[in-house]
Amino acid sequence: MSGKADKKMLVGLNVFDSDVLNSKPAFELTAGGGIPLDYVVCHFDPYKTSLEEAEKNAKTVGEKFKELGMDFVANFEFQNFKYDCASPDGAQWAYNGEGLHRLELPGEYAEVLASCGNLAGIEYDELEHCIINGNLTIELSSKGKIKAPVFPLSESSDPCVQEEALCGQLKEYADKIKRNGSPALTGEHVFPVLFHVFARSGIIPNFKSQKESCSNLQFAVAAGAALEYGTPLWNCVDLWYRLKNPGHSPDELYSNLEFAYFAGVNRVYVESSHPMVKDGALTEHGIKFKEFCEKYRGKDRDYDVSDYTPEICIIRQDDSFWGQWDPVAWKNMLFGNKNVKPDKRSKEYLKALNTLTYGRSFKSGLSWDRIGFSFLTRHRSFLPMNSLAVFDDRVGFEALKSVKLCFICGRTLSEETAAAVDKLVNENGMIAVTTADHLPAELKGKVKGSYCEIKSGNGSYIAVKNFRSRKLKKRIKPFLYDDEHIRLTFGEKEIKLKISPNGETFEITE
């Protein structure tokens, strides 16, 4: 590991342009100097004014952060709820042609944001949500009258075809944003999907903690994408839970921020500033956040996510499935395309995760958003996990070389990935768990029964029909550490976090 100063984690807070422009307490008592920060994520609503006024406001806000010694990330979310995003003077803030709908920043406005010199990036809030659910919030706000996906959809029912199309569309979109002066584009993922597709397209993975997801499982997927594609890793610690804000305790907030530090995240921020302030003073959440900033902001750290050396991995196509097989709340489709349906292969990695977390994750989904059994259980941020990363079906040898136990799930596996796995099995003694479909051709004829371990060089392949079988659980238990800890490895550095019984906090046993 390098030990360079740039391994320090940057700490930020989500604020709103109106609070900054009007010097409201939610800004003045937090990002305005009350809490020591490296940067802010600022929600802009430029469509409410003329383009000229929007540019003036953007300049004012950017310069204000510069005076305070902070970078800023320009966040845009209004387009997710409003179809007609025209300004009073006719300026267009969303593309609505060809039955599509997405954020479209006027080039001159984007250039003004960048002109301040401290713009860290553009954030398309919950872009992955908009894609996989077909701009559901627009459909709901229009009472079903408007159904407009983000990008053109393939007519094919093949998820590989749709994935390839989406990658091209995202790359073109990201390149355009960057040409207008932004140094980076990021999303903000509600669901633990499309991190790999985004990273492959030049978009920084940015996972939500708390919210309705399990924080360290979100990390495992997003970190796998960052490691595989060589990107930074950002983290939004979101205080919302369903329709409540704050929906998480001050102690849970603090532990999620600590997790980001110990997990090697490059930038972390809290959404949002409003729950931090009440009646002219910091709330318990604000006090805890300030306490964290004073302890960890600028603290030396000799590693980050690029140094992560996972010992367990899951390999699967990033087909956008998180558990949306729910007729009550979520549409039964992949990539937001009604022609592309999830099948049992989409579900396989959920069962693998269930096995790797001692049965604590839901085998039917990865979010408390899903209507079903998980909806009735109490949310927890942390589940047991031992040095886990999730890679896509294109991952190469370099990202895999530290892995001791590998699960291969889903419908596809690239030749490069298959070769890397086979080399690690035969030379390094890795154990690869898979269905018979992904075994090397010369081993497929050796499979017998629903569980079959086949020696290969120094390691072995385990062919299974069920990733939750008792035999498999018994065989891999030595790889899992224990059912009370999150364990992370960065080269020779080992982080151990003992999870509280309610799953909201942990003790550091580093």
N, C-alpha and C positions, 0 to 999 in steps of 0.2 A: 504493500500500500504506500501511496506517495507521501502522506502526511502534510500536504500543502495546505496553506490557509484557506484556499478556495473550497475545501471540504466542509467548511462551516455551513450550518443550515441557516437560511434566511427566514425571518419570521415576519408575518404580515397580518393584516386585518381587513375584512371586507367593509367598505364604507359606501356612501351614496353621494353622487355629485351634488344633489340638492342640499345635503347636510354640510358639505364643504363650502358651497357657494353662499349659504345663509348662516354659516358659523353656528350650527345647531349643537347642542350638548353632546349628542351621539358622536359627533366628530371632535369637538373641542376637548372632551374629557378622555378621549381614547387616542386616535391617530394624530390629533392636533397637538400632541405634546404630553398628554397624560400617561401614555404607555409607550415605552421605548420600542420602536419598530424599525425594521429594515425597509419595508415596502408596504404598499396598500394595494388591494384589489378594489377598484372603484367601479360601481355600477353607474353606467351612463344611460340616460333616457333622451337622446338628442332629437328624436322625432317630434317632441312636444313644442319645439320652437322652430324658427326659420333656420336654414342651413348656416347663415351668417352668424346668428346668435349661438347656435350649437358650437360652431368653431371657436367663437369668443369664449364660451364657457369651458370648452375643452382646454384651451390655452391657459385660462385662469386656474383651473384645477391642477393641471400639470405643473405650472409654475409654483403653485402653493406647496405641492409635495416636494418640489425641488428645494424650496426655501427651508423645508423641514429636514432635508438631507435624505429623502427617500425616493426610490424608484416607484413606479406604479404600473399596474396591469389594468388595461381598459376592458371592463366586463360588459357584455351586452346580453340581455335576457328578454327585453320587451317583445322581441320578434317571436318568441315562443308562445305568447299569449294573444298577440294582436296581428291580424292578417293584413289589414290596411295600415301600413306604417308610413304613410306620406305625411310630410311636415305641412304646416299651414301655407308655406310658400310653394308647395308642390315637390319639394325634394323627396326622393325615394330612399327608404332605409331598408327595404326588403325586396327581394326578387320574387315576383308573383307570376311570371310567364309560364306557359306550357303546363299549367296546373300544378306548379311547384311553389314552394315557399321557403325562403331562407334569408338570413341576415345578409345585407349587401351595403357595406359602408361606402359612401361617396369618396372617391379617391382624394379629393382636397381635404376632407375631414380627417381621413386617416393620416395624411401628411402633417396636419396640424398636431395631432396626438404625438407623432414621432418627433416633431420639431423641438419639443421641450428638452430633448436629450436624455430623459430619464424614463422613457417608456420601455418596460421589460417585455411587453407582449400584449396581444389581443386575446381575450378569452371569450369563446362562444359558449355561453353557459348551457350545460346539459344538452350539448349537441348530439351525444350518443342516444339520449332519451328521445330526442326529436326524430332521429333516423330510425331507430328500431320500432318505434310506436307510431310512425307515420304522422308526425306533428299532431299527436293526440290532443294536446291542449288547445290547438286551433280548432280542431273538430268539435271539441266539447264546448268551447266558447261560442261557436257558431250554431250550436244545437244540431250538429250533424250535417249542416248545409255545405261546409267546406272541408274537403278531403284533399290535402295537398302534401305530398312527400317532399323531403328536402332536396333530393336529387332524382333524376330519371331512374326508373326501376327496370330491371331486365324482365323480359317476357319468359325467360327460362325458369324452370322449377329447380334448377341445380344451384345449391348454395355456393358452390365454388365459382360459378359464372357471376352470380350477384356480388360476391366478395371482390372479385377481380374488378368488376365495374365500379364498385364503390371506392376501391383504392385509387383508381384513376381520377375519379371525381373529387375525392378529398385532396389529392395531391395538387390538382389544378387549382382548387379553391385556396389551399394553404399557400401556394406559390404566389397567387394574386395578392393575398393579404400582405405577404412579406415584401412584394414589389413596391407596395405603397408605404413602406418604411418601418413596419413592425418587425422587430428582431425575432419574434416567435409567435406561434399560434398554439393555443391549448384549448381543450374542452374542459368539462367538469362533469365527471361520470357519476350518475346516480346508481347505475347498475355496473357490475364488474365485467363489462364486455366492451369489445371494440378497442381496447387499449393497444393491441397488436396491430390492428388495421390502421389505427390513427398513427402510431409510431412509424409504421412502414410508409405512411404518406407524408411524414414530416411534421406531425402534430404531437406536442409534448403530452405524455400520459399524466393525468391529474385526477387522482382518486378521492372520493369522499370517504371520510371517516364518520363514525357515529351514524347519523341519518337513519335509514332503515336497513343498513347493511352491517356485516361484521367487518370491523376495521382491518384486522390482520389478513383476512382472506382477500379483501380488496387490494391490500398491499401485495400479496403474493402474485396476483394476476398482473397488476400494474408494474411491479418490479421486474417480473419476467419480461414484459414488453420493453421496458427501459434497458434492461441488461442485454437483451437480444438485439435491439436496434440501435444501441448506443446513444440514447437520449437521456436528458435529465429526468427527474421524477418530482412531480409536485403533488401536494396533498391539501385538500380543503377539509378542515375539521368543521363539520356542519352542525350547528345547534338545532336545526329543525328536526322534528320527528313527527311524521305525518303532517297534521295541521297545527302543531304546537311548536312555539318558539319562545323560550328555550324548551326543548324536549328532552334534554339531557342534563344531568347534575353537574355542578361546578367541578367535582372531583373526577367525573368521567371526562369532562373537557380537558382537565389537566393531564390525565393519563394518556389521552389520545395525542396530545401535543408531545408528551414525553416519548410516546411510541414513535412518532415521526422522527424525533431526534435519534433514537437508538436504531431505527431501521434504515438510516442513511438517506432520508428524504432531503432533496436539495432546497425546496421552498415549501413552507407550510403557512397556511393562514386560516383564520377563523371566520366563518359566516354565521352571524353578522355583528355589526357594532351596536345595534339598537338594544339587544338584551344585556349589553355591558353597562348600561346607564339607566338610572331612574331617579327622578326628583333631584337632579343636579349632582348626583354622586355615583360612583361605581357600585354596581351590584355585586353579589357574591361571585357571579361569573366573571365580571370585570376584574375583581380583585384577584381571582385565581389566574386569569390570563396575564395580568400584570406581573404577578409572582413568577409565572413561568418565563416571561420575557426577561425579567431581571436576572433569572438564574441561567437561562440557556441561550439567550440571544448573544451571538458573538463568541460562544463557548467553543474552544478548540475541539476538533473532531478529526481524527486521522484517517477517516474513511467516509465514503458515501455509497450510494446504490451501485455505482460502477465497480465497487470492490466486493459486492455480494457474491458469496460462493455457496449457492444452494446445494444441499445434500440430497434433497428429494425434489422431484419435478413431475409435473403433468404436462404431456404434449397433446395438443388438440387443435383442430381448426378453430379459429376465432369466428365462430358462426353466429355470434350475438345472442346465444341462448343462455339465459340466467334462471329460467323456470317459468317463462310466460306461457305455460300451458294451462291457462286459467280463464275459463269462459265468463267469469263474473267481471274481472277487471282488465285483463290484458289479452290482446289479440293473439291468436295462434299462428304466428308467422316469424320468419327470420329476416333480419335486415330491413324490416318495415315493408316487406314485399309479400302480399297475400298469396302469391304463387309459390313461395318457398316456405315449406312447413318443417318444423322440428320433428325429429323422429327419435327412436331409442338411442341412436348414436350420439345425438345432441346431448342426451341426458347422462351419458356414461361418466363424464368428468365430475358431475355432481355426486355420483355414487363413490367415485374414487376419493373425492374430498371428504365425504362422510366417513370413509374408512380411515383416512389420514388424520382426522380430528377426533378420533375415538367416538364416532357417532354423534358428535355435537352439532355439526352443520346439518342443514336440511337436505335430504336426498332428492327432494323435489324442486328446490329453488334456493337462491342465495340472497333473498331479501325479505324483510318483514312487510314489504309492499304486497306480496302475493296473498290472495284470498285463499285460505286453507288452514291447515294445522298450525303453520308457522305464525299466522296472523294472531293466533290466540296465546302464543307463548311470549314471555317477557323478553324484550330486546336486551341483547348484550353486545358489547363492542368487541370482546376478545374470546377466542376459542383456542384450545391447545393446538400447537403447530410446530413442527420441527424443520426449520431451515428449508422452507418450501418456496418454489417458484413455478409459475405456470407459463409455458412457452407455446407458441403456435406450431403448426405442422411444417414450418420452414426453418426451424432453429438449427444452427450449425454446431460443430464440435466445440468451439471456443466457449460458448455459453453453457454447454453441457458438461464440461470436463471435470467439474467438482462433484457431479451427481453420483450417488451411490445406489439410489432406488428411483426407478423411473416408471411412470404409468403412461401408456400410450392409449389414447381414447379417440373417439370420433371416427369420421369417415375417410380422412385422407392422411397421407404421410409422404413428404417429398423424398426423392431418392437421396438427397444430401443428408436429410435428417436420419433416414433409415441406416445409411452408411455410418454416420456418427455414432448412433446408438449401438450398432453392431461392433464397432471398434472398441467402444467403452465397455461393452459386455465382455468381449473376448480378451482385451488387454488389461483393463482396469478392474475387472471383476464386478461390474455393475449388475444389478438385478433389474430386469425389464419386465414389467407386468403388462400384458396386452391381450386382446382377443386374437384368435387364430388368424384373422385377416391381415394383421400387421407383422406377423412372424416372417423371418427370412424364408424364401421359397423352399430351401432345402430342409427346413425344420417342420413345415406344415404337416407332412405325413407322419410325424412322430407324436402328434397330439392325440391323447386318449382321455376321454371323460371331460367333465366340466372344470377340472383343475389339473393342470399338468405342468410340472417343472422340467425343463429340458436344459441340461448342462451345455454350455457353449464356451470353450476356452476357459478363462479364469472366472467367468460369471455364469449367469443362466437367464433364460427366458421363462416366464411363468404365463402359460396360456390359460385364460379363464373365460367363463361365460358370464360370471357375476363378479363385479368389482367389490362386492360386499360379502363375499363368501367367508365362512368361518375359518376354513383352511388358510385362505389368503391372509386374514387378519392375524392368525397365529404365526404365520411365516414371516410377516414383515414387522411384527411388534418390536423386535430389537432395533429397528430403524427410527422408531417414533418418539424416542425420549420418554416423556410421561404425559399423563392426562391433566396436568396442572400448570404446565409452562408453555410459553412461546420461546422458542430457541432460534436465534439467528446467528449465522456465521459469515464473517468477513475475513477470509484468509485464516490466519491463526487466531483471530479475535472472535470470542464467543460471547454473545449476549443472552442472558436468561432472565425472563420476566415471569414471575409467579402470579397467576391470574387469581383475582378475588372470587369467592363463591358466586357472586352475582354477575360476574363478567364485565363489570364497569371499569375496574381499576386493576393495578398489578403492583407487586413489589419487585424492585430491581435486585436480582441476585447475580449481577454481572461478575 
